[in-house]
Amino acid sequence: MRRYTKAERIVRNRKIMLAIGLIISFIFAFMLYSNRAVAENSRPVYTYYTSYEIQPGDTLWTIADQFMSPEVSDKEAFIENIKDINHIGGDNITAGKYIVIEYSSYEEL
């Protein structure tokens, strides 16, 4: 078995300490990031409903543009939700009628 010189042992120990330090740093960074992600996702989201009178020229797409919040990215799902709530079968809506629209907010009203 080979015997290491004092200088070789020092270099080896420094490499081991560096590796341990990097591993601890990665673990700490992961824990910090995952806690921040959990905190952002744990904000309460409040769901509200409003009544909207359909105006001449309105379509489900233009109504979705008016009521979609920036957090909602799927316009088709938002429109399907409007159709489900109001029992609308197709895409045709009539001016003068009222529909119920669901929207979400991080703020309690």
N, C-alpha and C positions, 0 to 999 in steps of 0.2 A: 504494500500500500504506500502510495506516495505521500510524503509529508509536505505540507504547504509552508512557504515562507511567510513571515509576518506580513509583508507587503501584499502577498496574494490573499491572505485571510482578510485583510482590511478591505481590499477591492471586492472580494466575494461578499463580505458582510454588507458593504455599501450597496451592492446590487440587490441583495435580498431586502434591505431596508427600503430601497427605492421602489421595488416591486410591491411591497406591503403598503407603502404610502400611496402608490397609484391605485391599488385595489380599494383601500379605504376611501380615497377621494371619489372614485367612481360610485361606490356604495352611497356615500353621503350625497353626491349630486343626484343620484337616482331617487333617493328618499325625498330630497328637497323638491325636485320636479314633480314627483307623484303626489306629494301633499298639496302643491299648488294647483295641480289639475283637479284633484278632488274638491278643493275649496271652490274653484270656479264652477264646477258642475253641481255643487251642493246649494247654489243660490236658489231660493224658492221661485217658482214660476207660477204666476196666477193666471187663471183662464177666465175670460169674460165673454159676454155675448152682447151684441148690439143689434138693433133693428135698423134696416136701411131701406129707403124707398128707391126703387129702381127708376132711374131717369131715362128719358128717351135717348137712344144711342148707346146705353150701357150694355156691356157684355160681361160674362163671368170673368173674363180675363182683365177687363178694365177695373172691375170691382175688386178683384184680387190685388191689382196694382195699388189700389187705394188703401187696402186694409192689411196687407202683408207687412209684418215687421221685418227688419233686417236680418233677424236670426233665422227666419224661415227661408229656406232656399228652394224648396220644391213647390213651384206654382201649381202644377197639376194636382198634387196631393191637397193643397189648400182649396182648390176649386172642387175637388171630389168631396171634401169635408163640407163645403157650402151646400153642394147638391144633396148630400146625405142628410144634413140637418133639416133642409127645407123640402125634402122628398121631391126633388127635381129629377126627372128621368133623363132628359136630354140636355142640350146646351141652350135651348130657347128660354128666354125670360121676357116678361111683359112689363113695360113701363107703367108706373103707378102702383104696382104691387109691392109688398114689403117682403123682405127676406131677413133671416137671422144670420148673423155672421159671428163666428167664434174667433177670438184673437187672444194672444198671450202677452203678458207683460211681467217684467221683473219687479215692478212697483205695485204696491197694494193700493187700490183706490178706496 
